[in-house]
Amino acid sequence: MLKRIAPLLHQTLRSIHTTFSRFLAIVAIVALGTGFFAGLMMTGPDMRQAMDTYYDDNHVWDIRLISTLGFSNDDIHQFDDVEGVRACMPNHTVDAIARMNDTQVAVRVSSFDTTMAQQFVDGHTYAAKDSSFDFLNRFQLVTGRLPQSPDECLAAAYAPHAQLSEGDIVDITSANEDLDKIFSTRHLRVVGTITSPLYPYTRSFGSTTIGSGSIDQYIFVPTSTFQQDFPYTELYISVEGADSVQSNSDAYKNIVGATKERLEAQKDRMSVFRQHEVQELAQSKLDEKKTEFEQQKNEAFEKLEAGESELARKHSKLQESWRKYTQGTSKLKASREAFESQKAASQNKLSQAQTRLATQEKTLLSTLRAQGMDVSSLEQAQTVLQQRIQDFKLRAQEGQTTGSKQVEDAATKKQFSTLDTPPFASDRSAQNTSSNRVARLHVPHAPFSQAASSLSKQTVSPDEQLQGLQQGLAGVQQLLAAKAKLQDERAVADKKLTHAEQELAQAQAKLDASYVRLQEGQKKYDEGARVLAQRKQELDDKFATVQKQLDDAQETIDTTDLPDIYILDRSQHEGAAIYHADTERMDALARVFPFMFFLVAALVSLTTMTRMVEDERILIGTYKALGYSTIQIATKYLVYALLAAGIGSVLGVGVLCQVLPLIIMKAYSVIYAIPLLPPPLPIKADVAVFSAGLGIGITLIATICSVLSSLREQPAPLMLPRAPKAGKRILLERIRPLWRRISFSWKVTLRNLFLYKKRLFMTVIGIAGCTALLLVGFGLHDAIWDIINKQYVDITHYQMTVGLNDHANDLDVQHVKDVLNQHPEIEHIDRVHTAHMAAKGEDDTLSSTHVDVVVPQSLDIFNKSITLKNRISGKQVPFDESSVVISEKLATLHHLRVGDTLVLFDRDKVGNSVGAGHKLTITGICENYVGTTVYIAPTIFAKISSSPVMYETLFIQAPDLKPGEQQQNIASELHSCDDVSLVAFSDETISLYRNMISVVDYVVAVLIISAILLAFIVLYNLTNINIEERLREIASLKVLGFTKREIYAYIFREVFLLSLLGDVFGLGVGVYLERFVVATAEVDYVMFSRTIHLESFVIAFVLTLVFTGLIVLVMTPKLNRIDMVESLKSVD
């Protein structure tokens, strides 16, 4: 038996030697197919292995617990005692808005144990429970050092939106809770940068309910940075045995799942325990507050009572002063009345005396004039009388007897006494004295009467005449003296009255001053009484408010709900989930792309082996004539194919399983902080065996198919060359006008194309597969890169987004708008409300999808910011007061159509859907590429919102706003506004997406290069076969005198035409294949473009023709080496 097989094996080796190029073609095509398939299939597992190694090396958590009431040390120790829990580590984590480098971003602040971290950094090792808790989630220090004080922190080394370095300052400005109850300090300085296994995805660090909805930076701070009484917010758990299996594997899920079930069983008990613990702690603090409140209340009321007593004392004193003032006023009034009365009386008596003196003067003067004295005044009368007495005395000396007459001084008077009116008219005796003195002022009437009588006598003695003159003189003198005295007394009285009036005025002024002082005192008293009453009211209000707060706090404590404890595994960790989704996406691509490679490889192998069998027909007939069985003869070709496919499989799997995963993981390292696996990369035996088996199996099947068709014939026909196929008219021949105008060489070419239909289909399908793969590669590039232009040019028209805090009001928004309107670059501002929610269909069994809800304030101008249109028709999607429009991606994920019911859910702190949801009817589906968005009319959203809608987000159109200084200036001005929590520019988002999708370019490049290699191999192999099966025909052409150019055209024209047909067919196949690949490669958050650029069609088409041209150049020397003698050999 072996003697019969040995010649076959020897002949097999000889066939390999003589057809080495054909052998290499099979090796190459199998190597490319199996290697590409195995490499892509290994990429996902290698990426998962890299993450698992990264997680195990850094003791990343297996289970994460989050409580709405936090955790205490007692809670942690109870969870630590659960079976399967190897280590527990508590942690504080708070999402906040922070100012850094003149910008405000959402930051996640987490605590860590500095002592344990220092041990890890120093390279020390310790058991899981050397300390109170194990140090899980170990970060890697990239630069700097660990914090040594509460105001120092570590920041992410790679953060595209908010890069920090050593020495930068981070100011925490706001959060969903009171910052003073959370942090002991809010002013932090960066002392080092790190990478953390908690954040493997460096382009986004998770979602949040504040700011833009995404975490832009994470920082780690010492535990002392948080307030001592601030509870732990989450608990990380390491599960025993979980690190011995690969993360996300079934074994890992079983191990972790068992511990998770035990924790779930303890959750209700721990919820009750935590509730009582929080209530007791809160009650203790509340009791302290109540005691402190009572003390403060008592002290305040004691001070208030003291103030009231002092105010009453001042009121009594003021009342006494008012009483004295009233008494003084009454006394002054009485004195003034007495003064006026006495003044009137004195004036009356002086007037009477003046009247009497005037009467006496008139009488006296009249008497004197009656005696012949021409006198008009007392002074003149005195002078005349004195002269007459002098004359009378002279006459008496002359002997005449002169009667003297005494003139009695009738003017008597009483002295005026001084008026002494004290300020308050208390000295009545002084007033009476003044009145008496006026009363005593009178002029005696008798002397004037006697004088007048004496002077009036007609016959008197001289003595009587003298006496009468003397009496008249004395009366005149006495009257003059009384008149002078009266004048003096009047002056004295006037002076006394003036003095008394001044004293009364002074007394009045003193009373007025006292009144002013009393009024001021009264005002002060009234103000004091008002302030005291106000203070009392304020204290009453304040104490009532505090009492209400205490009562509310007591009610809150008494009605404290059971905390929600979320038990999460790694599949619910955002960064790990994104990475795992990318690995699964690579698995999906591995299931799609290699299919085309294997299809083409099968066709090439079938063509190659068919050609080889045809070339060895005579040899096969000889073997059959010699008695070799069908199996023995087929074994030769199967061994040939097995050797070629085996070598190709080993080379392909061995090389590409190292190269492809390394290239792709290196590309993904741009957006992931997961270190690469050290070479050599692990090779999964099942993948390698399956890939090699698939490549070898396809080759062997193709070989069997080609051999069996020949082995069915008898030896005699096999030992003769196969008769040429009968010529047939082709369709063009029936078009006589066209056929007559075609040259001979073109006629031969066209006839040969359709004469050998098998070769035609093989070549066209092979080239079509290569073209389709090229188009898929370029189309995938278009689908990814079109996201930016379509989303940020065709759909969203704003270049800037400004978000305000939840407590901002219309005045705050208007202030921000005023700041923006100061810049001429701002063209339009649209005010909207945004919310982060979850959505799904009404009867949807899938989990809900995170969505961004946008509610415009004005429907009329909203289209200036966002264009809502249908992707296929390009028509505008109506948006009115009753509209609910969802993005196409959301509709695709949940199989939603217009008219279906959409259910919106609120989200809790871990992103889970909460509540029964709000049902809305979908009125439109719009084109949208980034994010899953729901646009809701204001009236519709108001119905489902639990609070008034606050349009706190601004979409700003500023196409002329330049990146750099202009943006920084506006951002600085906006961040200076107290309520601004977010300032984002579209070009930053565009830059972020470009960085993200640049990774896919590497994968696309790998696919394109692989397609190029496949196209080159296919074209080379098919062209080589075409030449080898027509060697005698080509030699005959040379004998017939065809020139080289004509021979080239005769052969290569067919190749070009077949390539052209394969190109056209491949473009059609590539369109459908690209759609499938794009749908497979899409992530949940992004929708790829469904449009393939014309350039991609042209490039794929031209590249195939270029490869054809290269193959022609390569195969031209082979045509030149064909010997014409071959055509003279006998076919027998």
Phi, psi and omega in degrees: 000314180295328180293329180281330182278328184305314178299324178296317179294320178297318179294328178296315179296322178295321178297321178298319182292316184284334179242047187296323179296320178294320178298315179295325179298317178294318178302314184294315183292323178289318179300317181293316181294307182292320181294318180294317179296311182294320180297314178292321179295330180276342183298311179302307178300322178295321177296319178293323178294322178297318178293318180299317178297318179298317180292317181294319180297332184249016175051052180285145183301152173257327179228139180235128180249135177231133180237140178289344176249008179076186181230150172250174179297325178296319177301316185295318180294327178291319176293327181295336182274357180290140181299134180097344179276118179272321182206149176234142174221117177280162183203144169265130176221126181222133173270132184213166172263129183230148176262126179211131180052046177065018176228156177249127183223162174279128184230145176254120183256124180233151180261163175205158180277110185295326181294312180292323179296322180294322177297319180294317180296323180284353176093008178284152176241154181204160182286173186298328186236038173294326182247187179298325178216151179286153179270093178268170175056052186288122179274164179250126180282115181273311177221158173083209185221177177279152177296147179240354180216163183298338183265018177243154184209167173247142183237162178297133181287332182231102180223106187296330184268332187214070182289133178236154177221174183302136178095345179291155182252137177240118177251116178279121189253328183200162177201182179283350179234173179292118185297326182293337176277348183258308189252145172277336174213145182243001179253107188242147177241132181283124179245358179188163177238150187218167162241139184238137177294347176288341183230070182290334182268111189275355181267344175202134185257021177118173180257159181209169180264005181242166176060225181279356181096357180232143177279123182263342181202148173235146179226149176246135182232158174298156179302329181291347177291333176272153177298146186297326182267006178281123186289159173295138183266338181209160182228125178261136184233134173256131185262137179297131177083352183289331181282353180273351178235164184284139179300140179073003175282166180298321179296319178297316181297325179292316181295310181292322181299322179296316178292324179296321178296321178295321177293321177299323179294331180270353189297314182296316179297319180290329177295316178295317179299316181292324178299311179296322180296316179293320179296316180296316179295316179294322179294320178299314179294322181293321178298319176298318178295321179296315178299314178298322179295316179297318178299312179297323180295315179296316179298320180294317180289328175297315177297324179292318178295320177298320177295320178295320178297314179297322179293321178295318178299316178294325179295319178297315179297320179294321179296320177297319178295320177296323178296314178297320179297318179297318177299313179301319179297318180295316179297317179297321178297317180295316179298319180294322178294318179296319179298315180296322179294312180294323179297318179294319180296314180299316179297323180294315181293320177298321179294320178297315179298319179297321179294316179299316179297320179296321180294315179296320180296318181295318180296315181297314181296323179295320179295315182296319180293329177294333179274008176092013179264126179271083181236146179236356180210163179296322181297316179294322178297319179298316181295317181294315180296317179299321181293319180290321176298320180296317179294319181297319179296324179293320178292326177294324176294329177283003173105357177275139179276124183246123175277122178269142181231125181276135176259116182286134177282102182275353183272107174246159183210164173239140184286137171286137175263157181291141175275119180238091181256106180293163185306325183249018174053042181271342183264085182292330181295322178295321178294320180295320179300317178299318180293320181295320181295323176291321182294327181285351181279102179211167180244120180299138186271334187296310182302319180294327179291317180297316180297316180297322181294319181294318183289335183276350179291143183270328183233110180222161175284162178302318180298320180293325178294317180296316180299321179294320178294318181294320178295320177296318178297316180298322179294320178297314182296317180297322179293320176298316180297319179295323178294318178295318180298320178298322179294318179295316180297322177299317180296318180296318180296317178300319180295317180295319179297318178298317180298318179295320178297322178296317179297320176297321178296318178297317178299320178296318179298319178297318178296319178298316178298318177298322179296317179298316179296322178293320177298315177298316177298320178295318178299315179298319178296313179299318178296317178298318177296320179295313179299318179296318178294319179295316179299320178296317179295318178298317178296319178299315180295316182296315180292326176294319178296313180298319179297320177295319178297319178295319178295318178296319179297320178296318178296320178298318179296315183293331183252020179301124180285159173297135181291148172274121178251116180264127178250109188245150172248184185295334180294343179257009175268124192300312182297315179294323180294320179296316180296316180296323177297322177294322178294321178292329177294322176295323176298320180295317177297324180294333179277345184260303187297311182299338177304315179294323179297314180292325178297313179294320179298320179296317180295318180294318180296318179298315179296315183296312182289326176298317178296321180293319178295318179298320180293335185248030178303313183297320180294321179295317178298321178298315178301318180293323179293329179280355175101006177290139180283167179300318181295318181295318180294318181295332182300323180303312183284329176292322177295319178303310181292324180295318179297314181296313181291323179296312179299316179298320180295315180298313180297313182298310181294316183295319184275307186288337175291343174265320187282308185300309179300323181295316180297314184290318179294325176296322177294317180289342178294346176294326183247354178238143181266023182270123181296152178287152174290142178288143178288155355285145180289147178293145178242123178286126184299320183294322178292315181297314181295318181295317180296310180297317179297321179294316180294315180292318182298316180298318181294317181293320179297317178297322180294315180298318180298320182285326183284317185298328180295327179277325183288346177288339182281163178280160183300321184298310177296327181293331182280359174248147177299149179294135180296142179298150178292143179294136179292145178229148175291140175259171185300322183296330180295334181281347176264085190302313181302322181284318184295323181295333183271358180270140181289167182298315183296322179290325178296316179298317181298314182294321179295318180296324180302312184269348177287317180259077185295326180297314178296323179300309183292321180298313182293315181297316181295318179298311181292324178297321178297318179295315179297319180298318179295320177298316180295324177297317179299309180292324179294323176296321175299315178298317183299325182279313184285339177290342181306317186295307183294317182293320184283315190259006174236307185279330187254300179265131185247004179262149183251000186207142177232131178237125178246141179250161179296162182295332183271005179292148179245186183297325179295321178296318179295319180295323178298318178295319179296323178296320177297318181292320184292349176287346182258124182294342181289340181282120182258324184205143178233125179243130184259128182222165171251134178238146179213147177259115184226186176233151185217153174197172176283164184296315181254027185278131177270351179285159176289155183291156181249137176293131182228155172257121179265129179239124180237107181285146176284322181238121179284336186290325185251002184296329181293348174287335181265320184221133176261119177260111182217161177277132185294321185281310183276336183078003182277153179294140175271122181302140179220104182230199187293346182243018189269144169225106185248130180247158179284154183298325180297317178296319178297322181290317182299322186247013175054051182258148177228169177298132182099343177287167180261127176257134179250120178258135179240147168287161181242141176273189188291341178258005176093003180282153177286138179229154178085175181281344179092162180244123183269128180228148178267127182286125180254349181192157176234125187244159177287128179201136188248328182250117178087164174249113191238146174235123178258123185235138177293149184302317182295325179289316183292327179299330181288331183257353182275137180279351181220161178304140183286124178250116184277085192262001182243139181244126170263123190239126176265120178212071185296336181268001179286121186268141177297152178107235188295317181299313179296319180296321180296313180296318180298320179296318179297319181290321180292340176288343174285133188299325189264001180280123181248346183212132169226112183231141179249141184297326181294333175292318177296319178299316179298320179298313181293325177297320177295321181293312186280349175297334177297318182295333178300324178296316179296317178298320179298320178298316180296318181294316180298318179297319178295322178296315178298318179297317180298317180297316181294317181297311181297318180298313185294314182292321178293319179298318178295319180300320180288317185293324181282357181234029182299313181296323179295318180293319178297321177297321178297322178293319179297323180287357174094014177294140178282166178301319182296321180290323178293316177303314181295322182300319184271306190285341177295322176297319180299315180296319180293319177295321177297321180295315177297316178297323178300309183297314180295322180294325178296321178294315178295321182298327179299311181291322179294322180295321178299318179294316181294318180297316179296326180286321186277349183295147171264165183294332186274342187231141172250124179285156178291146180259012184251130174262128183292151176301325180300323180294319175299315182295315182296314179299318180295311184291320181301318179297319178292324177296316178298323177298318178297320178296319179296321177301316179297321181290322185274349180301314178302328180294322176297322182292335183273359180288130184271133181292339182297334180304329183284347183265352182288147179284139179282353180269000000 
